[in-house]
């Protein structure tokens, strides 16, 4: 089924905004084919909600994307900071205008949200 969906997605050549959401502990195998297609599109707005982490291979591919203006990344039920700032910042610096990073985690029965970065730049 993923093959049919990625084939259809690849026909959306003018797509400039995408949202990825998973609820799997190992989403990398499912995310990689979609990410491969998304990387060929002129994305300007990208939102990622991941239950745990998208995985090393996915971050390697994400780190090579350029041209994103608005980026939101949430790692739900994770104790890891989204890895966007490790290697991706250099490629995104010239175009990025909005960045929102967040991590949610459970501790002693409560859901906590940690906002590591929320910045918005306005071009004059």
FENVENKA-V686255 format. One record per residue. N is the residue number from 0. RES is the residue in three letters. PHI is phi in degrees with one decimal (999 if undefined). NEAR is the number of other C-alpha atoms within 12 Angstrom. Layout:
BEGIN
N_RES_PHI_NEAR + N_RES_PHI_NEAR
END
This chain:
BEGIN
0_UNK_999_10 + 1_UNK_-60.2_16 + 2_UNK_-64.5_16 + 3_UNK_-66.9_12 + 4_UNK_-67.5_16 + 5_UNK_-67.2_22 + 6_UNK_-64.8_17 + 7_UNK_-67.5_15 + 8_UNK_-61.3_23 + 9_UNK_-65.2_22 + 10_UNK_-80.6_15 + 11_UNK_-87.0_19 + 12_UNK_-70.2_17 + 13_UNK_-104.0_15 + 14_UNK_-65.8_20 + 15_UNK_-116.9_21 + 16_UNK_-138.6_24 + 17_UNK_-147.7_27 + 18_UNK_-127.5_24 + 19_UNK_-115.6_27 + 20_UNK_-138.3_25 + 21_UNK_-132.5_24 + 22_UNK_-133.4_22 + 23_UNK_-106.6_20 + 24_UNK_-73.3_18 + 25_UNK_-134.9_19 + 26_UNK_-78.9_26 + 27_UNK_-55.7_28 + 28_UNK_-61.6_20 + 29_UNK_-85.2_26 + 30_UNK_-71.9_35 + 31_UNK_-55.5_26 + 32_UNK_-61.8_25 + 33_UNK_-66.6_31 + 34_UNK_-62.2_34 + 35_UNK_-57.5_26 + 36_UNK_-72.6_28 + 37_UNK_-58.2_37 + 38_UNK_-68.6_31 + 39_UNK_-89.6_24 + 40_UNK_-99.0_26 + 41_UNK_-82.1_22 + 42_UNK_-63.1_28 + 43_UNK_-119.1_27 + 44_UNK_-131.4_30 + 45_UNK_-137.9_34 + 46_UNK_-120.4_28 + 47_UNK_-126.3_37 + 48_UNK_-113.1_31 + 49_UNK_-124.5_35 + 50_UNK_-66.4_29 + 51_UNK_-130.1_30 + 52_UNK_-167.1_35 + 53_UNK_-76.0_38 + 54_UNK_103.4_25 + 55_UNK_-62.5_19 + 56_UNK_-62.1_21 + 57_UNK_-65.7_29 + 58_UNK_-64.5_25 + 59_UNK_-62.3_20 + 60_UNK_-66.9_26 + 61_UNK_-58.6_36 + 62_UNK_-63.3_25 + 63_UNK_-96.5_22 + 64_UNK_-73.7_34 + 65_UNK_-131.6_29 + 66_UNK_86.6_29 + 67_UNK_-72.0_34 + 68_UNK_-101.3_30 + 69_UNK_-130.7_31 + 70_UNK_-133.5_40 + 71_UNK_-128.9_35 + 72_UNK_-133.1_37 + 73_UNK_-119.2_40 + 74_UNK_-108.0_38 + 75_UNK_-83.2_32 + 76_UNK_54.9_28 + 77_UNK_-133.1_26 + 78_UNK_-107.0_22 + 79_UNK_-101.2_24 + 80_UNK_-71.8_28 + 81_UNK_-52.8_38 + 82_UNK_-81.7_28 + 83_UNK_-62.5_36 + 84_UNK_-83.1_22 + 85_UNK_-69.3_15 + 86_UNK_-127.3_19 + 87_UNK_-78.8_24 + 88_UNK_-57.7_24 + 89_UNK_-62.8_18 + 90_UNK_-74.4_20 + 91_UNK_-86.4_28 + 92_UNK_-47.5_23 + 93_UNK_-67.3_16 + 94_UNK_-117.4_23 + 95_UNK_-65.5_29 + 96_UNK_-118.3_24 + 97_UNK_-143.2_26 + 98_UNK_-135.8_31 + 99_UNK_-136.6_31 + 100_UNK_-121.1_31 + 101_UNK_-151.8_33 + 102_UNK_-132.5_31 + 103_UNK_-113.8_28 + 104_UNK_-150.9_23 + 105_UNK_-97.9_15 + 106_UNK_-144.9_12 + 107_UNK_51.9_7 + 108_UNK_81.7_7 + 109_UNK_-115.1_10 + 110_UNK_-90.9_14 + 111_UNK_-112.9_18 + 112_UNK_-116.6_21 + 113_UNK_-119.2_23 + 114_UNK_-100.5_21 + 115_UNK_-77.4_23 + 116_UNK_-157.9_21 + 117_UNK_-144.9_18 + 118_UNK_-135.8_16 + 119_UNK_-137.3_16 + 120_UNK_-116.0_16 + 121_UNK_-115.6_11 + 122_UNK_-86.0_10 + 123_UNK_-98.7_4
END
